[in-house]
């Protein structure tokens, strides 16, 4: 890939963007040019079982430059933003090219992360039971107004996390966030880039990419974890995984699974674009169609 802009060599580079926008190819090109390391900032690409389904770099791409924080997390691990921040900290340096679509990772890195105690397993079990008993809307209603206003109340993981924090610590997650320590990598100490990917340009790319995933063995990846499948696990949130599980269980056709997964991917990309516009005003915007 020809890099169409100048980037200083003396500071880390951050590359955010919606799924399928070409950010991994840009990161690899930069790492090759700088002799640096591609560092993952995608919450699904950390899991060992999801190379194809999470669009992790291929072995051939990994051979072209050093890569870190890809596929290092086991299937049942509840890997958090705090875990990622601890893992990425020793990798921060001038040659690092940190790339991904998980906005919370970048927010924690550049704005800081509250040191919230880990949720006890008993509280997590209680939260899951409460969600099943009363539903997402009612669980969100049990949060304080400030917390509800600051999270995506349509996201079960975010609502459960906020509920668990309040239940286990006696403080709202917003109170904890108010005590956030300084960031590990402030924006003025790096080159932060975010890719703009128009919907009309991105949608056909997402469709082609999922078809390519199926051709490269995504269904086999899902079949391998089917005996251990648990929809509450972090790893089970990979887009396309629930749909392919439904197909393997004989509930829907492969064509239907493919169509549902593509729709889910488009919706996820839309949420990413919205998040990046709202939260990354200080980042340099790059037209993905020109890469």
Buried (B, 14 or more C-beta within 10 A) or exposed (E): EEEEEEBEEEBBBBBBBBBBBBBBBBBBBBBBBBEBBBBBBBBBBBBBBBBBBBBBBEEEBBEBBBBBBBBBBEBEBBBBBBBBBEBBEEBBEEBBBBBBBBBBBBBBBBBBBBEBEEBEEEBBEBBBEBBEEEEBEEBBEBBBEEBBEBBEBEEBEBBBBBBBBBBBBEBBBBBBBEEEEEBBBEBEEBBBBBBBBEEEBBBEBBBEBBEEBBEBBBBEBBBEBEEEBEEEBBBBBBBBBBBBBBBBEEEBEEEEBBBBBBEBBBEBBBBBBEBBEEBBEEBEBBEBBEB
